[in-house]
Amino acid sequence: MQRRKFLKSAGMAGILSAGVAPIVLAQAPAIRWRLTSSFPKSLDTIYGGAEVLSKRLAAMSGGKFQVQVFAPPEIAPGGQALDVVQNGTVECCHTCSYYFVGKDRTFAIGTAIPFGMNCRQMNAWIYYGGGQKLLDEFYSAYNVYSFAGGNTGVQMGGWFRKEINTLKDVKGVKMRIAGLGGAVWTPLGMVTQQIPGSDIYPALEKGTIDAAEWVGPYDDEKLGFHKVAKNYYFPGWWEPGPTIHFFVNKQAWDKLPADYKAMFEAAAYEANVTMMAEYDHKNPVALRRLVQQGVKLKSFSNEIMEAAYKAALQLYSDESAKNPHFKKIYDEYLKYQKTLNQWFGVAEFRMDTFLQQHVK
């Protein structure tokens, strides 16, 4: 498949100008797609990734390629976004791959795995390190193509009613958590579950759960978690750089004219890059507001981090032993992560740690 060559052969200026060629638009067909999102409209940054795609496609195609965005559950609940794309109910969706680990834990790798790669590293792996090919080979069994469509950056570790300083404190805590994070916390004694974003606050308020994680300061403030749990932990080691995806139905994609495919790739690329920039802009201000409202920032202890890391490695070993899909992608993922860490641990790490000490 040749669809990835476009981004590699064109600069950003070329990408954006691709949509304004008059000889293309004059005879281009009118395309109307529907996109179902897994995110509520109130979370404007992460939901907004789909709107960036929709608006850019309309602009580049002179209004001829329209993608209408629907929030859950207008077409489907957030946790069923992949299903309705797979069966052709809608042409595409905007979601997190790891929401579907119940089908196969390999889905987690496309978004984030505990102690995995950060945002920049995920982009490098997907765009240049062979990650896109590996993921699409796996996703093909579900009748979809994938496009990176956003990233939140390393997430926060969540909101806890009580402090958790030791492994003893973890035992019995009921926590809402997505992806494979729960599979790592569980051996440490935590009781984990995955519930939709809209249901987290009432569950935390009523005491049905003792802790919950979502994204980071900007989104978490909107959901009001600080009103019912004051201990805000970091880092979210289970989501060091979660990639959000656009999944597109294979048959719908194959019917698109080549120019429209190029436009879609360019628009997805823009959504991917700008979402991280927007979160970097909004999170610091939101964090400052939360602290002013009495939120207590707390780091997970080394004891907890080390135990979680050990449990994560055991999880990957066990899953690789019984799941060839997971093993194939994870082996290449880990090899690439080690290569990147050699570089990030030199210039990046030294620069970051120095500035954290001096620029305050």
N, C-alpha and C positions, 0 to 999 in steps of 0.2 A: 504494500500500500504506500502511495506517494504523498499522502496528505501532510506529513511532517516536514517535507522539504521546503515548504513555503516559508516557515518561520526561520529556517536556517539560512535561506538564500536572500532574504529581504531584511533590510534595516527597518526601524520603526517608521521612518518617513515613508518608505516604500510600502509598508503595510497599510498605513492610513490612506495613502494616495490610491491604493488599489481599488478602493470603493468609489472613486469619483470618475472613472474612465467613462466618458459619454457613450462610446460605441458599445460598451457592455450594458449599461443601464437602459439604453433606448429599446433594446430588444429582450431584456431580461424578463423572465416570468414572475408573476406575483406569487410569493410563498407565504403561507400563514401557518405558523407553528404555535403550539402551546407548551409552556414550561411549568412544571410544578416544583415548588421550592420546599425544602424541609424546614425552613426557618420562618418565624412570624415576621410580619411587616414591622413590628415595633423595634426589632433589632436591625436598624436601618443599614448598618455597615455590612453585616454578613448576608442579609437578605438583598442588600443593594448590589451585590455582585451580579446577580441575575439581571437587575435593571441596567447595569452598565453594559452587559452583553446585548440586551434588547435595544437600548437606545443607540448603541454604536452600529448595530446591524442595520437599523432603520436609516441612520445617517449615511452609511457607506453605500447602501443600495438605493438611495433616493426614495425610501419608503416602500420598496418592493419586497424586501425580506423582513417580515414582521414576526416577532416572537413575543407572545403575550404571557406575562408572568402571573402565576397564581400562587397565593400563600396557602399553607395547609389550614384546614382540610378541604378547601374549595373543590379540589379534584380528588385528592387523596391525603391521608394522614402523612406527616413527615416521614415516618418509618416505612412507608410503602412507596416512596418516590421511585426507587429503582424498579419495583415490580410493574408499575404502570408504564414505564418506558420500555421495559423488556417485552411486555405484551402488546405494545403499540397503541395503548390508550392515549398517550401523549407522545410527542416526538422527543422531548428531552426533559431533564430535571437538573436541579442544583442541590447537591446534597453532600454528605460526608460518606465516603466509602465504608468507614468503620462502623456505620450504623447497621451494617448487614453481616456482622460477624456471626450471627446466628445461622446464616447459610453456610459460611465457610470463614474460618479465622484469617484466611489470606486477604480478605477484604480490608483488614486493619492496616496492612502495609501501605495501601494506596493513600491513606490519610495520615496516620501516625501510630507508632508503636512505642511502648514505654522505653525510655532511654534511647530513642532513635534519633533521627536527623532533625536539625532545625529548619526554618523556612528556606534560607538560602541554599542549604545543602539538599533539601528536597527538590528545589527547582533545578539545581545542577544535575541531580540524578535523573529527574524526569526528562528534562530537555536535552541533556548531553551525555548522561551516563548509562543509557540503555534502559532506564526505568520505564519510559513510556511503552517501549516494545514489550517488556515483561508484563506490565500491567494489562495492556490490551490483549495479550495472549490469554490471560486469565479471564478478563471481562468478556471476551468473545463468547464464552460458554453461556453468558447471560444476555446475549443478543444486543450488546451495546458497545459503543466506542467511548473513550474517556478523554476529557480535556481538563487540565488544571484550571481551576476557576476561583482561586482565592486562597488566602492563608491568614491565620490569626496571629502567627508567631507563638512563641512558647506561652502556654496558658498558665493561669494561676492554679494553685492546688486545691482550692475550694474553701467553702464556708463551713465551720464547725461550731457546734453549740458549746463544746468544751475543748480544752486544750488537749493535744495529743503530743506528748514529748517523748514517750517511750513506746516500745512495741506492746507493752502491757496495756497502755492507754488505747491502743487501736482495737483490741479485742472486743467484739460485740457492737462496735459502732455501725450503724445502718447508714449507708451512703449511696447517693445517686451518682453514677459515673458511667461514661460511655467507653466504647472501644474495648481494648484488652486491659485497660487499667484495673477493672474489677477482677479479672483473672489473676492479677498480680497481688492485689490487696487481699483477696480471699484466703490464700494460704497463711497470711499474717494474722488472720482472725477477724477481719472486717466482714460485714454482711452487706453485699453490694447488689444494686439493681439499676436497670436503665429505664428511665421514664422520660416522656417528652418534656421539652423546655417549659411549656405552658403549665405543666402540672407540678413543677419543682417547688415553687414558692408555697402553695397551700400544703404540700406534704411536709415541708420544713417547718412551716408555721404551726401545724397541728402536732408535730412531733412524730409523724409517721416515719420520717427519716431524721437522722441526727446531723447529717452533713450532705453537702451537694457541691458539685463543680459544674461550671458552665464554660465560660471562655476567659474573660479578663475584666478589669475594672469598668470599662465603658458599658459593656453588655450586662455585666452583673449588677451594676448600679440601676440600670433600667428595670431589671427584674426584681429589685428590692430585697435581695438576700440579706443585706446588711441590717435590715430592720428586725430580723429574727435570729441572726447568728453573727456574732461580732468577731470571731477569730478567723482571719483570712490568711490561709497558708500559701506558701510558695516553695519551690516551683511545681508546676503541674508536670512532673517527670513522665507521665504517661502520654503527654501531648506536647512534645518539644517543638513541633513545627507542623501542625495539622493542615494538610492540603484539602481544600474543598474541591469537589469535582462537578463538571457538567457531564452527565451521561446522555448519550444520544442514541436513539434506536437505530440499529444497523440499516434497516430497509429505508428509513427516512433519510439517513445520511447518504446512502448510495444513490438516491434519486436526485440529490442536490446538484445543480450545475457547478462546475469547477470553481467559478468565480465566487459563488456563494459559500463554498467550502472554505476558500481562502479568507473570506470575510469573517466567517464564524471563528476560525482559528485565531485571527487577529483580535477579534472582540474578546474571546476567552482569555487570550494572553493579557490584554489590557485589564480585564477584571481580576486576573490573578495578581498582577503586579500592584495595582492601585489599592486593593483591599488591605494588603500589609502596610502600605504607606499610611492609609487612613487610620488603621488601628494604632500605629505608632504615633500619630498625631493626637488621637483622642484619649488613649489610655492614661498618659501621665496626668492630664487634667482631672480625669475621673478619679484616679487613685488619690490625688490630693484632696478632692472633695470627700471621699470616703473616710480618709484618716481624720479629717476635720469633724466628721460625724461620730467619731469614737471607735472606728474600726481598728482592730489590733492586727498589725502585720506580723506574721510569724513564719519562720523558716522551718521546714521539716528537719528534724534532727538527723545527724549523720547515722545514728543507729537505724532509724527508719529508712533512710535513703539506701544504705548498704544492704539491708535486708530485702528491700523492694528490688534492687538491682539483681541480687542473687536469685530471687524468685522469678524475675523476668527472663533471665538467661535459662533457667530450668524450664520455663514455659516454652521458650523457643526451641529448646532441644527436644522436649516431649512432642510438640506439634510437628516439628520437622520429621520426626521418626514415623509418624503415622499419616502425614498429609504431604504428598509429593508436590502439590501446587504451592503450599507454603514454603517448603524447603527450597524449591527452585528459585523463588523470588527472594526469600530471606537471605540465602547464601550470597547472592550477588549484591543485595542491599548492604549487608554487613561488610563485605569486602570494600565496597565503595565508601561506606561510612568511615572505615579505618583510614583509608587514603585521605579523605577530607580532613579528618581530625589531626593528622600529621601537620597539615597546613594551618588549620584554624588554631592549633595549639601553639603556633610560633608567633606570627605577627598579630593576629586578631586577639588572642587571649592576653598577651602582654599589654597591648594597647588598651583593651577594655578594662582590665584590672587596674591599670595605672590611672586611667581617667575616672573610674569609680571612686578612687581615693582622693582625687583632687578637684573634680568639677562637681560641686554640690550647690 
